[in-house]
Amino acid sequence: MNIGDVSARSGLPVKTIRYYEDIGLISPLRDTNGYRSFREREAHMLSFLGRARALGFTIEDCRTLLALYNDETRASADVKMVAREHLDRIEAKMADLKAMHDTLSHLVRACAGDDRPDCPILEDLGRTAPN
């Protein structure tokens, strides 16, 4: 399969596939003319990577998950640990977003939004951060 075929099949852009090769996540064969030749294995790995990235796993997480996927002696606990750590990061981001939402909602409600120059939003943004 050429890079266009594997791109269509995996749903990943050609540029992403080239990047994954550059950083060593995949290693397609090369034809005598130098073109990449993807086997079923690489197509599957690219689909795996696309799904993992869609779930927000980092490149390093993907590298670890691929290694675990290819290791038939792996312990599912190792896979779960990677996923749990990622889930913990997502939950922390969600808490941060909730706090941002709550603060901004409060400021928007507090602002009259009229022709007067006083604005609680700008006052809050202009506050000096505590040391």
LUMSETOR-882940 format. One record per residue (C-alpha): residue in one letter; x, y, z; residue number from 1. Coordinates in steps of 0.05 Angstrom, whole numbers, padded with zeros to 5 digits. Layout:
BEGIN
A, X, Y, Z, NUM
...
END
This chain:
BEGIN
M, 00000, 00000, 00000, 1
N, 00025, 00070, -00014, 2
I, 00021, 00128, 00034, 3
G, -00043, 00155, 00001, 4
D, -00078, 00088, 00009, 5
V, -00058, 00080, 00081, 6
S, -00078, 00152, 00095, 7
A, -00148, 00140, 00067, 8
R, -00153, 00074, 00105, 9
S, -00129, 00100, 00172, 10
G, -00161, 00169, 00168, 11
L, -00094, 00202, 00183, 12
P, -00065, 00257, 00140, 13
V, -00003, 00240, 00099, 14
K, 00036, 00293, 00138, 15
T, 00019, 00258, 00204, 16
I, 00040, 00191, 00176, 17
R, 00107, 00220, 00154, 18
Y, 00115, 00251, 00223, 19
Y, 00101, 00185, 00258, 20
E, 00154, 00153, 00214, 21
D, 00204, 00210, 00230, 22
I, 00195, 00199, 00305, 23
G, 00200, 00123, 00299, 24
L, 00128, 00103, 00315, 25
I, 00122, 00066, 00248, 26
S, 00174, 00038, 00200, 27
P, 00145, 00024, 00131, 28
L, 00186, -00013, 00081, 29
R, 00217, 00024, 00022, 30
D, 00210, 00002, -00050, 31
T, 00270, 00003, -00096, 32
N, 00247, 00071, -00120, 33
G, 00248, 00098, -00049, 34
Y, 00173, 00102, -00040, 35
R, 00142, 00079, 00025, 36
S, 00108, 00012, 00023, 37
F, 00059, 00000, 00079, 38
R, 00040, -00070, 00100, 39
E, -00024, -00089, 00136, 40
R, 00015, -00084, 00202, 41
E, 00032, -00010, 00191, 42
A, -00039, 00005, 00169, 43
H, -00065, -00026, 00233, 44
M, -00014, 00011, 00275, 45
L, -00035, 00077, 00243, 46
S, -00108, 00064, 00258, 47
F, -00088, 00047, 00330, 48
L, -00048, 00112, 00335, 49
G, -00105, 00152, 00306, 50
R, -00154, 00125, 00357, 51
A, -00105, 00135, 00414, 52
R, -00091, 00207, 00394, 53
A, -00165, 00220, 00386, 54
L, -00172, 00199, 00459, 55
G, -00118, 00250, 00476, 56
F, -00060, 00203, 00491, 57
T, 00008, 00237, 00484, 58
I, 00059, 00214, 00433, 59
E, 00099, 00182, 00489, 60
D, 00036, 00148, 00515, 61
C, 00024, 00122, 00445, 62
R, 00095, 00096, 00441, 63
T, 00084, 00059, 00507, 64
L, 00015, 00032, 00486, 65
L, 00043, 00007, 00420, 66
A, 00099, -00029, 00456, 67
L, 00049, -00060, 00503, 68
Y, 00002, -00078, 00446, 69
N, 00059, -00115, 00411, 70
D, 00083, -00150, 00474, 71
E, 00044, -00214, 00483, 72
T, 00073, -00223, 00553, 73
R, 00047, -00155, 00576, 74
A, 00007, -00147, 00639, 75
S, -00060, -00112, 00630, 76
A, -00042, -00074, 00694, 77
D, 00012, -00037, 00654, 78
V, -00038, -00016, 00601, 79
K, -00088, 00005, 00654, 80
M, -00035, 00047, 00689, 81
V, -00021, 00086, 00625, 82
A, -00096, 00097, 00614, 83
R, -00108, 00114, 00687, 84
E, -00053, 00167, 00687, 85
H, -00082, 00197, 00624, 86
L, -00152, 00196, 00654, 87
D, -00124, 00231, 00716, 88
R, -00095, 00286, 00671, 89
I, -00162, 00294, 00636, 90
E, -00199, 00299, 00702, 91
A, -00150, 00352, 00726, 92
K, -00161, 00392, 00662, 93
M, -00236, 00385, 00671, 94
A, -00230, 00413, 00741, 95
D, -00188, 00471, 00716, 96
L, -00239, 00485, 00661, 97
K, -00296, 00482, 00711, 98
A, -00261, 00533, 00755, 99
M, -00248, 00578, 00695, 100
H, -00321, 00571, 00674, 101
D, -00347, 00588, 00743, 102
T, -00302, 00649, 00750, 103
L, -00318, 00676, 00680, 104
S, -00392, 00663, 00689, 105
H, -00391, 00703, 00754, 106
L, -00354, 00760, 00720, 107
V, -00401, 00761, 00661, 108
R, -00461, 00764, 00707, 109
A, -00428, 00819, 00748, 110
C, -00415, 00863, 00687, 111
A, -00472, 00911, 00670, 112
G, -00452, 00910, 00597, 113
D, -00476, 00981, 00587, 114
D, -00444, 01048, 00567, 115
R, -00410, 01058, 00633, 116
P, -00334, 01049, 00635, 117
D, -00331, 01008, 00699, 118
C, -00326, 00934, 00685, 119
P, -00314, 00878, 00736, 120
I, -00284, 00834, 00681, 121
L, -00229, 00884, 00666, 122
E, -00219, 00898, 00741, 123
D, -00209, 00824, 00754, 124
L, -00162, 00815, 00695, 125
G, -00122, 00875, 00718, 126
R, -00112, 00849, 00789, 127
T, -00041, 00835, 00811, 128
A, -00031, 00761, 00824, 129
P, -00013, 00744, 00896, 130
N, 00058, 00722, 00908, 131
END
